[in-house]
Every structure is written in C-alpha cells, then in structure tokens.
C-alpha cells in the first residue's frame, strides 16, 4: 500500500515564475515573501513567510496570518534539502525591468543618431 500512496504524490514543482530554493538556503531576506512547498506527500502549502528557524538538518517555516484560520498549521518543519518555491521579489523584478528598458532606450538613442548627419537649415 505504501507504494500505491507514493505513486500519487503531488510532486509540485512551482509555477513558471517561482524560483526553486532548497529550504536550507532560506534566510532573513526571504521573510515576507510568498512561498509554496510540499511539507508531505499529501499537502501543498501557499503562504507568506513570517519567520525562519534552522535546526540541525531541518528548517522551520512559520507563516503569516494563519492563526485561527480553520485549523491550518502555522509552521512547518522541512528537511534542508527540500525545495520551496519563492515568488519573485516584485521590487527587484521591477528594478531589473526598468534597468533593461533604460538600457534599450539608451542603445536606441545612440543607434538612431549614427549615420544621421542632417543639419537643419533655416
């Protein structure tokens, strides 16, 4: 029967924009970020990280706003090697997008004036 149960594991691998990160690599910069993970083969968790605690060989993730929410657990202990999936940090993504666009604008401005040696005559 155990083999039968293993065949039905969710094997969640995040969505296209989530970044797979081993739980052991989580640190204070991840507090407040949205995370998803499988604490066991039957459960899929989505939430915001409230706190991260490390113990030998495991990482405990506490979630924000779970207290009193229909019997949901507010913290999960995961092996350090277990992947969690982090939503991209919107501020970092926005900064990166702005820098990319600014670079393209600069490139277009420089490229647009090459070979264009017009002189306006009055």
N, C-alpha and C positions, 0 to 999 in steps of 0.2 A: 504493500500500500504506500510506503514511503516513496518508492519510485514513481508511482502514479501521481502523487502530490507534486513531486519535483517537476514533472512534465508540464504542470500548469502554473509555474512561476511566472510572474509578470514580466521579468527581465526588462524593466523600464530603463530606457537609455536617454531620457531627456527629450526636449523638443529641439528643433533646429537652431534656436538662438541660445540655448543653455550651454554652459561650459561644464564639462565633467571634471570634477576635482576630487582627489582622494580626501576622505574625512580628516586624515592626519595633517593635511595642508591648510585646514581652516585656521584663521587667526582673527584678531580683533577687527581687521579691516572688513571682514565679512559680516559682522554684526549689523543687523538692519536690512541685509539683503534677502531677497526671496530665494528660497531653496526648495528642491524636491528630492526625495530619496525613498528607497525601499528599506525600512527597518527590518522587515522579514519578508518571507515569500508570499504573504497574503495582503500586505498593506502598502499603500502608496501615500506618502505624506507631502503636502504642499504647505509652506508657511514662511513667515519671516523669522530670521534668527534673532533671538533675544540675548542669548549667551552661548558661549562655547567653553566646555571644560575638557581637559585632557587627563586621562588616567593611563597607566601603563597599558599599552596595546589597544586602547579604545578612546573614542571621542564622544562626549555627550553634547547633544544639541538641544537647547531649550528654545521653544517657540514663543513668539509674542502673541498675546490676546487669546490664549487657549483656555485659560482658567474659566471654568463654568460653562464651557461650550459643549454641552451634550456628551460628557464623558470622554472627550478626546484626551489623549496623553499630552502633557505639556513639554515633555522632554524624552529624548530617545538616545540610547547608547548604541554606538556603531563601532564595528572594527575599524581601525585606522585605514585599512586598505579599501574599505567600501567607498564607492563613488557616490558623491552627492552632486546635484546639478544646480548650478547657480545661474540666476537670471543675470544678464549683463547689467553692469552698473550704468544706469542711464546717463549720469553726468559724464563719465569717462567716454561713453559712446558718443554723446553729443559733442564733446570737445574734439574727439577724433574726427568726427564728420565735418565739423567746422574747419579744422586744420586742413583736411583733404580738399574741401571745397575752396578754401582760400588759396591753397597751392595751385589748384587748377585755374582759378581766376588769374593768379599772377602769371602762370605759364601762358595762358591765352592772351593776356595783355602784352607780354613780351613777344610772343609769336605773331601776334596780329600786326605789330609795327615793323617787323623785319621785311625789307624789300618794298615797303610802302613809303616811298620818299616823295610824297606830294607836298607842294608848297602852295598855300592858299594865296591867290593874287587878289588884290583889291581893285 
